[in-house]
Amino acid sequence: MQYFRLSFIVTTVCLAAAYYWAGIMGIFIASILGVLEVSLSFDNAVVNASILKRMDERWQHYFLTWGILIAVFGMRLLFPIVIVSAATGIGFLGVTEMALNDTATYAKHLSESHVQIAAFGGMFLLMVFYSFIFDEERELHWLGWIERKMGSFGKLEAIEIIMALGPLLIIQYYLPQEIRLDALVAGVTGVILYVVVDSMAALFENEEEGEEVVAVLKKSGIMSFIYLEVLDASFSFDGVIGAFAITQDVVIIMLGLAIGAMFVRSLTVYLVRKGTLDEFVFLEHGAHYAIGVLAGIMLGSMTYEIPEVITGLTGAILIGLSVISSIRYKKREAKAAV
């Protein structure tokens, strides 16, 4: 319970603010948004935990302090305003005023940017998924020979980029002519950002590199921190837009998503401190497959409207199956050891 103490404190503060802003209905809607955020982001917490456990304590602390501020205020409040500002040409302050005083127009502009947001977030998450399934060095495989076969494809140069850009080229063909270029630019940007962050992280983790600066950067975990923040942003984009289907009050949306984001952070810490990923060995597999599904849904939503309940249910099923498989695996290992 100690890992969630701060989350409950933040929840109390946010619900009090929601009541001050919109009364009982504000509390109700903020609570719904918080629950939805947690249910849709459990796979995010698992992947975060797999990365966080490799970071030193200093950067773990930064992720849980500055990181939560970036996640709540940066990605779930300021960044959507930046997107609308870039799409409409209206200044940042003008869009901020619109978000507070003309929420219907703000929601309309944000929804019109859905294709670009989905392309960027979907491609970044797709690269995360591909980097996992095309890992030829991974020894433990949830789906047996299927995963081993997919892992063997990792020997092919830039297989992740090829497999990501292919679907993007196909999907943009079915988009209206006037937004095809925007979708392509956003999607390619997502791929480039992943490659840059992942490549820099690989450089800092190179054990053969002897330069002192590399050792310092490796120890600091700065690239892992950046990677986690971008990953969180990719998860949050769709959630912010989806929240407008429940309410157009940006203050209530921020408060509700803040509650969910805080619990996701606490869940990440819990998974790391309790060694849950070591106990449930296929949990990380299930989370990455859920991310792959989410990426597919985000890309598909560029042309079709897909209910968020599908995302939540699919992720929950995959996580649940991975937990069951992990328990069975542990039992088999215990019997074999006797």
BALOBA-1460 file (C-alpha; in Angstrom, 3 decimals):
// residues 338
<rec num="1" residu="m" x="0.000" y="0.000" z="0.000"/>
<rec num="2" residu="q" x="2.956" y="2.316" z="0.626"/>
<rec num="3" residu="y" x="3.694" y="2.450" z="-3.105"/>
<rec num="4" residu="f" x="0.268" y="3.962" z="-3.779"/>
<rec num="5" residu="r" x="0.169" y="6.426" z="-0.868"/>
<rec num="6" residu="l" x="1.170" y="9.409" z="-3.015"/>
<rec num="7" residu="s" x="-1.341" y="8.370" z="-5.672"/>
<rec num="8" residu="f" x="-4.177" y="8.482" z="-3.148"/>
<rec num="9" residu="i" x="-2.993" y="11.905" z="-1.954"/>
<rec num="10" residu="v" x="-2.927" y="13.208" z="-5.543"/>
<rec num="11" residu="t" x="-6.345" y="11.658" z="-6.147"/>
<rec num="12" residu="t" x="-7.792" y="13.443" z="-3.125"/>
<rec num="13" residu="v" x="-6.356" y="16.775" z="-4.254"/>
<rec num="14" residu="c" x="-7.543" y="16.309" z="-7.844"/>
<rec num="15" residu="l" x="-11.059" y="15.285" z="-6.814"/>
<rec num="16" residu="a" x="-11.262" y="18.269" z="-4.461"/>
<rec num="17" residu="a" x="-10.203" y="20.522" z="-7.342"/>
<rec num="18" residu="a" x="-12.735" y="18.823" z="-9.615"/>
<rec num="19" residu="y" x="-15.490" y="19.513" z="-7.055"/>
<rec num="20" residu="y" x="-14.420" y="23.154" z="-6.769"/>
<rec num="21" residu="w" x="-14.421" y="23.482" z="-10.567"/>
<rec num="22" residu="a" x="-17.572" y="21.546" z="-11.531"/>
<rec num="23" residu="g" x="-19.268" y="20.200" z="-8.399"/>
<rec num="24" residu="i" x="-20.323" y="16.576" z="-7.876"/>
<rec num="25" residu="m" x="-20.420" y="15.931" z="-11.629"/>
<rec num="26" residu="g" x="-16.791" y="17.039" z="-11.835"/>
<rec num="27" residu="i" x="-15.794" y="14.419" z="-9.245"/>
<rec num="28" residu="f" x="-17.761" y="11.741" z="-11.089"/>
<rec num="29" residu="i" x="-16.253" y="12.465" z="-14.517"/>
<rec num="30" residu="a" x="-12.714" y="12.875" z="-13.169"/>
<rec num="31" residu="s" x="-13.041" y="9.491" z="-11.418"/>
<rec num="32" residu="i" x="-14.206" y="7.810" z="-14.634"/>
<rec num="33" residu="l" x="-11.325" y="9.306" z="-16.610"/>
<rec num="34" residu="g" x="-8.848" y="8.179" z="-13.951"/>
<rec num="35" residu="v" x="-10.123" y="4.591" z="-14.027"/>
<rec num="36" residu="l" x="-10.077" y="4.525" z="-17.836"/>
<rec num="37" residu="e" x="-6.523" y="5.867" z="-17.909"/>
<rec num="38" residu="v" x="-5.301" y="3.125" z="-15.559"/>
<rec num="39" residu="s" x="-7.181" y="0.342" z="-17.382"/>
<rec num="40" residu="l" x="-5.807" y="1.418" z="-20.756"/>
<rec num="41" residu="s" x="-2.231" y="1.969" z="-19.524"/>
<rec num="42" residu="f" x="-1.418" y="-1.173" z="-17.523"/>
<rec num="43" residu="d" x="0.752" y="-2.452" z="-20.374"/>
<rec num="44" residu="n" x="2.519" y="0.910" z="-20.300"/>
<rec num="45" residu="a" x="3.314" y="0.382" z="-16.609"/>
<rec num="46" residu="v" x="4.760" y="-3.072" z="-17.301"/>
<rec num="47" residu="v" x="7.042" y="-1.834" z="-20.075"/>
<rec num="48" residu="n" x="8.012" y="1.190" z="-17.957"/>
<rec num="49" residu="a" x="8.967" y="-1.186" z="-15.140"/>
<rec num="50" residu="s" x="11.139" y="-3.302" z="-17.452"/>
<rec num="51" residu="i" x="13.120" y="-0.171" z="-18.352"/>
<rec num="52" residu="l" x="13.033" y="1.526" z="-14.948"/>
<rec num="53" residu="k" x="14.612" y="-1.437" z="-13.150"/>
<rec num="54" residu="r" x="17.751" y="-0.975" z="-15.284"/>
<rec num="55" residu="m" x="18.097" y="2.702" z="-14.310"/>
<rec num="56" residu="d" x="20.060" y="3.919" z="-11.301"/>
<rec num="57" residu="e" x="18.228" y="5.280" z="-8.257"/>
<rec num="58" residu="r" x="18.820" y="8.920" z="-9.183"/>
<rec num="59" residu="w" x="17.064" y="8.613" z="-12.542"/>
<rec num="60" residu="q" x="14.367" y="6.413" z="-11.072"/>
<rec num="61" residu="h" x="13.675" y="9.285" z="-8.669"/>
<rec num="62" residu="y" x="13.597" y="11.794" z="-11.553"/>
<rec num="63" residu="f" x="11.154" y="9.610" z="-13.454"/>
<rec num="64" residu="l" x="8.837" y="9.455" z="-10.443"/>
<rec num="65" residu="t" x="9.022" y="13.212" z="-9.702"/>
<rec num="66" residu="w" x="9.818" y="15.345" z="-12.731"/>
<rec num="67" residu="g" x="8.527" y="12.584" z="-14.931"/>
<rec num="68" residu="i" x="5.042" y="12.719" z="-13.447"/>
<rec num="69" residu="l" x="4.937" y="16.504" z="-13.899"/>
<rec num="70" residu="i" x="5.903" y="16.107" z="-17.541"/>
<rec num="71" residu="a" x="3.342" y="13.324" z="-17.986"/>
<rec num="72" residu="v" x="0.444" y="15.203" z="-16.383"/>
<rec num="73" residu="f" x="1.014" y="18.843" z="-17.285"/>
<rec num="74" residu="g" x="3.239" y="18.417" z="-20.326"/>
<rec num="75" residu="m" x="1.723" y="15.554" z="-22.279"/>
<rec num="76" residu="r" x="-1.875" y="15.708" z="-21.099"/>
<rec num="77" residu="l" x="-2.400" y="19.482" z="-20.970"/>
<rec num="78" residu="l" x="0.269" y="21.553" z="-22.721"/>
<rec num="79" residu="f" x="1.138" y="19.259" z="-25.623"/>
<rec num="80" residu="p" x="-2.458" y="19.024" z="-26.976"/>
<rec num="81" residu="i" x="-2.513" y="22.837" z="-26.913"/>
<rec num="82" residu="v" x="0.755" y="22.886" z="-28.880"/>
<rec num="83" residu="i" x="-0.754" y="20.475" z="-31.421"/>
<rec num="84" residu="v" x="-3.844" y="22.633" z="-31.918"/>
<rec num="85" residu="s" x="-1.671" y="25.744" z="-32.146"/>
<rec num="86" residu="a" x="0.512" y="24.155" z="-34.842"/>
<rec num="87" residu="a" x="-2.495" y="22.843" z="-36.780"/>
<rec num="88" residu="t" x="-4.500" y="26.076" z="-36.722"/>
<rec num="89" residu="g" x="-1.779" y="28.724" z="-36.697"/>
<rec num="90" residu="i" x="-3.307" y="30.281" z="-33.570"/>
<rec num="91" residu="g" x="-0.829" y="31.370" z="-30.901"/>
<rec num="92" residu="f" x="-0.259" y="29.274" z="-27.783"/>
<rec num="93" residu="l" x="-1.984" y="31.765" z="-25.502"/>
<rec num="94" residu="g" x="-4.905" y="31.998" z="-27.906"/>
<rec num="95" residu="v" x="-5.368" y="28.233" z="-27.921"/>
<rec num="96" residu="t" x="-5.054" y="28.144" z="-24.125"/>
<rec num="97" residu="e" x="-7.834" y="30.699" z="-23.832"/>
<rec num="98" residu="m" x="-9.876" y="28.684" z="-26.329"/>
<rec num="99" residu="a" x="-9.362" y="25.508" z="-24.274"/>
<rec num="100" residu="l" x="-10.660" y="27.213" z="-21.150"/>
<rec num="101" residu="n" x="-13.457" y="29.344" z="-22.597"/>
<rec num="102" residu="d" x="-14.473" y="27.713" z="-25.892"/>
<rec num="103" residu="t" x="-14.031" y="24.023" z="-25.254"/>
<rec num="104" residu="a" x="-16.249" y="22.916" z="-28.153"/>
<rec num="105" residu="t" x="-14.031" y="24.657" z="-30.719"/>
<rec num="106" residu="y" x="-10.878" y="23.405" z="-28.984"/>
<rec num="107" residu="a" x="-12.170" y="19.834" z="-28.998"/>
<rec num="108" residu="k" x="-13.064" y="20.182" z="-32.676"/>
<rec num="109" residu="h" x="-9.555" y="21.340" z="-33.604"/>
<rec num="110" residu="l" x="-7.952" y="18.610" z="-31.487"/>
<rec num="111" residu="s" x="-10.154" y="15.934" z="-33.081"/>
<rec num="112" residu="e" x="-9.195" y="17.223" z="-36.525"/>
<rec num="113" residu="s" x="-5.556" y="16.553" z="-35.599"/>
<rec num="114" residu="h" x="-6.339" y="12.930" z="-34.725"/>
<rec num="115" residu="v" x="-4.802" y="11.492" z="-37.901"/>
<rec num="116" residu="q" x="-1.420" y="13.118" z="-37.302"/>
<rec num="117" residu="i" x="-1.450" y="12.207" z="-33.608"/>
<rec num="118" residu="a" x="-2.440" y="8.607" z="-34.337"/>
<rec num="119" residu="a" x="0.233" y="8.318" z="-37.036"/>
<rec num="120" residu="f" x="2.991" y="9.591" z="-34.738"/>
<rec num="121" residu="g" x="1.962" y="7.632" z="-31.644"/>
<rec num="122" residu="g" x="1.051" y="4.506" z="-33.584"/>
<rec num="123" residu="m" x="4.367" y="4.352" z="-35.417"/>
<rec num="124" residu="f" x="6.411" y="4.950" z="-32.261"/>
<rec num="125" residu="l" x="4.541" y="2.190" z="-30.403"/>
<rec num="126" residu="l" x="4.830" y="-0.109" z="-33.412"/>
<rec num="127" residu="m" x="8.603" y="0.336" z="-33.302"/>
<rec num="128" residu="v" x="8.560" y="-0.508" z="-29.582"/>
<rec num="129" residu="f" x="6.633" y="-3.705" z="-30.377"/>
<rec num="130" residu="y" x="8.881" y="-4.680" z="-33.288"/>
<rec num="131" residu="s" x="12.048" y="-4.088" z="-31.268"/>
<rec num="132" residu="f" x="10.750" y="-6.696" z="-28.826"/>
<rec num="133" residu="i" x="9.558" y="-9.424" z="-31.209"/>
<rec num="134" residu="f" x="12.560" y="-9.067" z="-33.535"/>
<rec num="135" residu="d" x="15.054" y="-9.412" z="-30.682"/>
<rec num="136" residu="e" x="17.183" y="-12.372" z="-31.737"/>
<rec num="137" residu="e" x="19.028" y="-12.449" z="-28.396"/>
<rec num="138" residu="r" x="15.920" y="-13.044" z="-26.280"/>
<rec num="139" residu="e" x="16.027" y="-16.542" z="-24.779"/>
<rec num="140" residu="l" x="12.587" y="-16.876" z="-23.185"/>
<rec num="141" residu="h" x="9.694" y="-17.122" z="-25.650"/>
<rec num="142" residu="w" x="6.018" y="-16.979" z="-24.720"/>
<rec num="143" residu="l" x="4.672" y="-18.274" z="-28.055"/>
<rec num="144" residu="g" x="7.374" y="-20.878" z="-28.609"/>
<rec num="145" residu="w" x="8.603" y="-21.418" z="-32.152"/>
<rec num="146" residu="i" x="6.537" y="-18.496" z="-33.471"/>
<rec num="147" residu="e" x="8.488" y="-16.026" z="-31.352"/>
<rec num="148" residu="r" x="11.762" y="-17.786" z="-32.084"/>
<rec num="149" residu="k" x="11.070" y="-17.485" z="-35.805"/>
<rec num="150" residu="m" x="10.162" y="-13.808" z="-35.517"/>
<rec num="151" residu="g" x="13.262" y="-13.228" z="-33.413"/>
<rec num="152" residu="s" x="15.424" y="-14.758" z="-36.139"/>
<rec num="153" residu="f" x="14.220" y="-12.039" z="-38.524"/>
<rec num="154" residu="g" x="16.062" y="-9.592" z="-36.291"/>
<rec num="155" residu="k" x="19.212" y="-10.532" z="-38.191"/>
<rec num="156" residu="l" x="17.860" y="-8.571" z="-41.155"/>
<rec num="157" residu="e" x="19.144" y="-5.010" z="-41.238"/>
<rec num="158" residu="a" x="16.511" y="-2.393" z="-40.298"/>
<rec num="159" residu="i" x="13.689" y="-4.981" z="-40.305"/>
<rec num="160" residu="e" x="11.717" y="-2.906" z="-37.759"/>
<rec num="161" residu="i" x="11.791" y="0.203" z="-39.951"/>
<rec num="162" residu="i" x="10.768" y="-1.745" z="-43.039"/>
<rec num="163" residu="m" x="7.872" y="-3.440" z="-41.241"/>
<rec num="164" residu="a" x="6.710" y="-0.120" z="-39.776"/>
<rec num="165" residu="l" x="6.886" y="2.091" z="-42.869"/>
<rec num="166" residu="g" x="5.142" y="-0.509" z="-45.042"/>
<rec num="167" residu="p" x="1.778" y="-0.297" z="-43.198"/>
<rec num="168" residu="l" x="2.074" y="3.505" z="-43.019"/>
<rec num="169" residu="l" x="2.405" y="3.756" z="-46.797"/>
<rec num="170" residu="i" x="-0.607" y="1.491" z="-47.268"/>
<rec num="171" residu="i" x="-2.810" y="3.313" z="-44.736"/>
<rec num="172" residu="q" x="-2.070" y="6.801" z="-46.056"/>
<rec num="173" residu="y" x="-3.306" y="5.679" z="-49.492"/>
<rec num="174" residu="y" x="-6.826" y="5.393" z="-48.035"/>
<rec num="175" residu="l" x="-6.751" y="8.842" z="-46.422"/>
<rec num="176" residu="p" x="-8.157" y="11.977" z="-48.044"/>
<rec num="177" residu="q" x="-5.633" y="13.541" z="-50.415"/>
<rec num="178" residu="e" x="-5.264" y="16.724" z="-48.384"/>
<rec num="179" residu="i" x="-4.004" y="14.985" z="-45.212"/>
<rec num="180" residu="r" x="-1.853" y="12.218" z="-46.701"/>
<rec num="181" residu="l" x="1.361" y="14.223" z="-46.481"/>
<rec num="182" residu="d" x="0.626" y="15.272" z="-42.887"/>
<rec num="183" residu="a" x="0.033" y="11.645" z="-41.911"/>
<rec num="184" residu="l" x="3.255" y="10.521" z="-43.591"/>
<rec num="185" residu="v" x="5.321" y="13.257" z="-41.948"/>
<rec num="186" residu="a" x="3.861" y="12.494" z="-38.503"/>
<rec num="187" residu="g" x="4.371" y="8.742" z="-38.900"/>
<rec num="188" residu="v" x="7.928" y="9.028" z="-40.196"/>
<rec num="189" residu="t" x="8.696" y="11.456" z="-37.352"/>
<rec num="190" residu="g" x="7.557" y="8.791" z="-34.875"/>
<rec num="191" residu="v" x="9.921" y="6.260" z="-36.460"/>
<rec num="192" residu="i" x="12.830" y="8.723" z="-36.555"/>
<rec num="193" residu="l" x="12.341" y="9.691" z="-32.907"/>
<rec num="194" residu="y" x="12.338" y="6.040" z="-31.845"/>
<rec num="195" residu="v" x="15.476" y="5.276" z="-33.872"/>
<rec num="196" residu="v" x="17.308" y="8.314" z="-32.451"/>
<rec num="197" residu="v" x="16.437" y="7.565" z="-28.820"/>
<rec num="198" residu="d" x="17.063" y="3.826" z="-29.164"/>
<rec num="199" residu="s" x="20.351" y="4.341" z="-30.991"/>
<rec num="200" residu="m" x="21.632" y="6.793" z="-28.388"/>
<rec num="201" residu="a" x="20.647" y="4.395" z="-25.605"/>
<rec num="202" residu="a" x="22.515" y="1.583" z="-27.376"/>
<rec num="203" residu="l" x="25.581" y="3.817" z="-27.674"/>
<rec num="204" residu="f" x="25.572" y="4.569" z="-23.950"/>
<rec num="205" residu="e" x="25.125" y="0.901" z="-23.079"/>
<rec num="206" residu="n" x="28.062" y="-0.233" z="-25.204"/>
<rec num="207" residu="e" x="30.351" y="-1.999" z="-22.754"/>
<rec num="208" residu="e" x="33.302" y="-1.781" z="-25.144"/>
<rec num="209" residu="e" x="33.230" y="2.015" z="-25.182"/>
<rec num="210" residu="g" x="35.911" y="3.283" z="-22.883"/>
<rec num="211" residu="e" x="35.389" y="7.024" z="-22.942"/>
<rec num="212" residu="e" x="34.578" y="8.574" z="-19.581"/>
<rec num="213" residu="v" x="31.695" y="10.659" z="-20.946"/>
<rec num="214" residu="v" x="29.995" y="7.517" z="-22.202"/>
<rec num="215" residu="a" x="30.293" y="5.880" z="-18.797"/>
<rec num="216" residu="v" x="28.768" y="8.925" z="-17.138"/>
<rec num="217" residu="l" x="25.869" y="9.081" z="-19.574"/>
<rec num="218" residu="k" x="25.294" y="5.371" z="-19.237"/>
<rec num="219" residu="k" x="25.123" y="5.657" z="-15.462"/>
<rec num="220" residu="s" x="22.801" y="8.669" z="-15.557"/>
<rec num="221" residu="g" x="20.147" y="6.894" z="-17.579"/>
<rec num="222" residu="i" x="19.167" y="10.103" z="-19.368"/>
<rec num="223" residu="m" x="18.274" y="8.321" z="-22.591"/>
<rec num="224" residu="s" x="16.140" y="5.805" z="-20.710"/>
<rec num="225" residu="f" x="14.355" y="8.736" z="-19.070"/>
<rec num="226" residu="i" x="13.694" y="10.352" z="-22.459"/>
<rec num="227" residu="y" x="12.551" y="7.034" z="-23.890"/>
<rec num="228" residu="l" x="10.080" y="6.527" z="-21.036"/>
<rec num="229" residu="e" x="8.656" y="10.034" z="-21.452"/>
<rec num="230" residu="v" x="8.168" y="9.613" z="-25.207"/>
<rec num="231" residu="l" x="6.610" y="6.209" z="-24.632"/>
<rec num="232" residu="d" x="4.229" y="7.723" z="-22.092"/>
<rec num="233" residu="a" x="3.397" y="10.504" z="-24.556"/>
<rec num="234" residu="s" x="2.523" y="7.960" z="-27.240"/>
<rec num="235" residu="f" x="0.116" y="6.279" z="-24.828"/>
<rec num="236" residu="s" x="-1.413" y="9.554" z="-23.661"/>
<rec num="237" residu="f" x="-2.224" y="11.100" z="-27.049"/>
<rec num="238" residu="d" x="-5.155" y="8.855" z="-27.824"/>
<rec num="239" residu="g" x="-6.386" y="9.010" z="-24.234"/>
<rec num="240" residu="v" x="-6.568" y="12.809" z="-24.314"/>
<rec num="241" residu="i" x="-8.617" y="12.804" z="-27.514"/>
<rec num="242" residu="g" x="-10.819" y="9.975" z="-26.243"/>
<rec num="243" residu="a" x="-11.499" y="11.901" z="-23.042"/>
<rec num="244" residu="f" x="-13.356" y="14.542" z="-25.067"/>
<rec num="245" residu="a" x="-15.991" y="11.906" z="-25.813"/>
<rec num="246" residu="i" x="-16.825" y="11.999" z="-22.083"/>
<rec num="247" residu="t" x="-16.387" y="15.722" z="-21.377"/>
<rec num="248" residu="q" x="-15.071" y="18.804" z="-23.151"/>
<rec num="249" residu="d" x="-13.924" y="20.457" z="-19.925"/>
<rec num="250" residu="v" x="-10.120" y="20.504" z="-20.266"/>
<rec num="251" residu="v" x="-9.627" y="21.127" z="-16.536"/>
<rec num="252" residu="i" x="-11.629" y="18.024" z="-15.585"/>
<rec num="253" residu="i" x="-9.828" y="16.044" z="-18.294"/>
<rec num="254" residu="m" x="-6.441" y="17.075" z="-16.910"/>
<rec num="255" residu="l" x="-7.481" y="16.239" z="-13.339"/>
<rec num="256" residu="g" x="-8.910" y="12.842" z="-14.299"/>
<rec num="257" residu="l" x="-5.938" y="11.871" z="-16.451"/>
<rec num="258" residu="a" x="-3.593" y="13.101" z="-13.707"/>
<rec num="259" residu="i" x="-5.176" y="10.615" z="-11.303"/>
<rec num="260" residu="g" x="-4.701" y="7.802" z="-13.803"/>
<rec num="261" residu="a" x="-1.141" y="8.819" z="-14.685"/>
<rec num="262" residu="m" x="-0.174" y="8.911" z="-11.006"/>
<rec num="263" residu="f" x="-1.509" y="5.407" z="-10.385"/>
<rec num="264" residu="v" x="0.320" y="4.130" z="-13.469"/>
<rec num="265" residu="r" x="3.542" y="5.589" z="-12.031"/>
<rec num="266" residu="s" x="2.858" y="3.962" z="-8.650"/>
<rec num="267" residu="l" x="2.101" y="0.660" z="-10.354"/>
<rec num="268" residu="t" x="5.400" y="0.923" z="-12.210"/>
<rec num="269" residu="v" x="7.272" y="1.375" z="-8.914"/>
<rec num="270" residu="y" x="5.374" y="-1.531" z="-7.362"/>
<rec num="271" residu="l" x="6.321" y="-3.843" z="-10.240"/>
<rec num="272" residu="v" x="9.984" y="-2.857" z="-9.907"/>
<rec num="273" residu="r" x="10.261" y="-3.013" z="-6.111"/>
<rec num="274" residu="k" x="8.351" y="-6.309" z="-5.806"/>
<rec num="275" residu="g" x="10.234" y="-7.991" z="-8.648"/>
<rec num="276" residu="t" x="6.933" y="-8.808" z="-10.350"/>
<rec num="277" residu="l" x="8.531" y="-9.073" z="-13.785"/>
<rec num="278" residu="d" x="10.876" y="-11.755" z="-12.468"/>
<rec num="279" residu="e" x="7.985" y="-13.597" z="-10.836"/>
<rec num="280" residu="f" x="5.685" y="-13.449" z="-13.865"/>
<rec num="281" residu="v" x="8.191" y="-14.031" z="-16.626"/>
<rec num="282" residu="f" x="5.761" y="-13.612" z="-19.534"/>
<rec num="283" residu="l" x="4.181" y="-10.401" z="-18.241"/>
<rec num="284" residu="e" x="6.551" y="-8.268" z="-20.293"/>
<rec num="285" residu="h" x="5.665" y="-10.340" z="-23.361"/>
<rec num="286" residu="g" x="1.957" y="-9.766" z="-22.840"/>
<rec num="287" residu="a" x="2.504" y="-6.039" z="-22.364"/>
<rec num="288" residu="h" x="4.456" y="-5.732" z="-25.601"/>
<rec num="289" residu="y" x="1.817" y="-7.640" z="-27.541"/>
<rec num="290" residu="a" x="-0.781" y="-5.303" z="-26.034"/>
<rec num="291" residu="i" x="1.343" y="-2.389" z="-27.237"/>
<rec num="292" residu="g" x="1.441" y="-3.952" z="-30.698"/>
<rec num="293" residu="v" x="-2.348" y="-4.174" z="-30.695"/>
<rec num="294" residu="l" x="-2.642" y="-0.580" z="-29.481"/>
<rec num="295" residu="a" x="-0.309" y="0.575" z="-32.259"/>
<rec num="296" residu="g" x="-2.447" y="-1.265" z="-34.811"/>
<rec num="297" residu="i" x="-5.617" y="0.268" z="-33.389"/>
<rec num="298" residu="m" x="-4.133" y="3.774" z="-33.456"/>
<rec num="299" residu="l" x="-3.072" y="3.361" z="-37.070"/>
<rec num="300" residu="g" x="-6.420" y="1.826" z="-37.968"/>
<rec num="301" residu="s" x="-8.238" y="4.721" z="-36.301"/>
<rec num="302" residu="m" x="-6.779" y="6.991" z="-38.969"/>
<rec num="303" residu="t" x="-9.383" y="5.596" z="-41.353"/>
<rec num="304" residu="y" x="-11.950" y="3.899" z="-39.093"/>
<rec num="305" residu="e" x="-13.499" y="4.812" z="-35.765"/>
<rec num="306" residu="i" x="-12.509" y="2.155" z="-33.218"/>
<rec num="307" residu="p" x="-14.065" y="2.157" z="-29.705"/>
<rec num="308" residu="e" x="-11.536" y="2.448" z="-26.878"/>
<rec num="309" residu="v" x="-13.204" y="-0.470" z="-25.107"/>
<rec num="310" residu="i" x="-11.612" y="-2.756" z="-27.711"/>
<rec num="311" residu="t" x="-8.177" y="-1.452" z="-26.750"/>
<rec num="312" residu="g" x="-8.824" y="-1.936" z="-23.046"/>
<rec num="313" residu="l" x="-10.304" y="-5.432" z="-23.370"/>
<rec num="314" residu="t" x="-7.603" y="-6.669" z="-25.739"/>
<rec num="315" residu="g" x="-4.843" y="-5.384" z="-23.478"/>
<rec num="316" residu="a" x="-6.472" y="-6.904" z="-20.386"/>
<rec num="317" residu="i" x="-6.879" y="-10.287" z="-22.108"/>
<rec num="318" residu="l" x="-3.257" y="-10.377" z="-23.271"/>
<rec num="319" residu="i" x="-1.954" y="-9.336" z="-19.840"/>
<rec num="320" residu="g" x="-4.191" y="-11.931" z="-18.157"/>
<rec num="321" residu="l" x="-3.045" y="-14.710" z="-20.495"/>
<rec num="322" residu="s" x="0.597" y="-13.800" z="-19.913"/>
<rec num="323" residu="v" x="0.088" y="-14.005" z="-16.135"/>
<rec num="324" residu="i" x="-1.568" y="-17.435" z="-16.449"/>
<rec num="325" residu="s" x="1.252" y="-18.652" z="-18.700"/>
<rec num="326" residu="s" x="3.817" y="-17.339" z="-16.207"/>
<rec num="327" residu="i" x="2.195" y="-19.260" z="-13.337"/>
<rec num="328" residu="r" x="2.141" y="-22.463" z="-15.401"/>
<rec num="329" residu="y" x="5.762" y="-21.924" z="-16.415"/>
<rec num="330" residu="k" x="6.822" y="-21.544" z="-12.772"/>
<rec num="331" residu="k" x="5.001" y="-24.752" z="-11.841"/>
<rec num="332" residu="r" x="6.703" y="-26.674" z="-14.665"/>
<rec num="333" residu="e" x="10.070" y="-25.334" z="-13.602"/>
<rec num="334" residu="a" x="9.420" y="-26.327" z="-9.988"/>
<rec num="335" residu="k" x="8.439" y="-29.861" z="-10.983"/>
<rec num="336" residu="a" x="11.497" y="-30.201" z="-13.212"/>
<rec num="337" residu="a" x="13.734" y="-29.128" z="-10.345"/>
<rec num="338" residu="v" x="12.415" y="-31.836" z="-8.029"/>
